[in-house]
Amino acid sequence: MILLNDIEYITAAGNYLNIQLAKEGYQLREKIGVLYPRLPPDRFIRIHRSHIVNKASVSELYADGDGGYLLVLRTGRHLPVGPTYAAGIRQWLGGAAHMGCNTATRNDGDDELLP
């Protein structure tokens, strides 16, 4: 069983999703477009056609110098922000292109993603 709180980010790979936790990862046969609407929008945000992140895992957003953005997770991992999603990410973070953020909105309930 994977608890939603434990998910750092999710990456699409064709018909599979790689679900990354702090120290391990899992693979699920599902498309990102099917899973994303089932996730709580107050806790997860889609940042790219291939990436969903747990908002509590986000550390900062910064411009990459080529007109795009990178999202930095608390673990130091950098994920690209797709152009379609950049405005929504900036709005969620308060509008700045480079900012530290405190997004911890944890709910320690028994909300499962996978049995």
VENMO-V415132 format. One line per field, one symbol per residue. burial: 1 if it has 24 or more other C-alpha atoms within 12 Angstrom, else 0. Layout:
# VENMO-V415132
burial = ???
This chain:
# VENMO-V415132
burial = 0001111111110000111110000101001100110010001111111111111111111110000111111100011111001100110110001000101000000000000
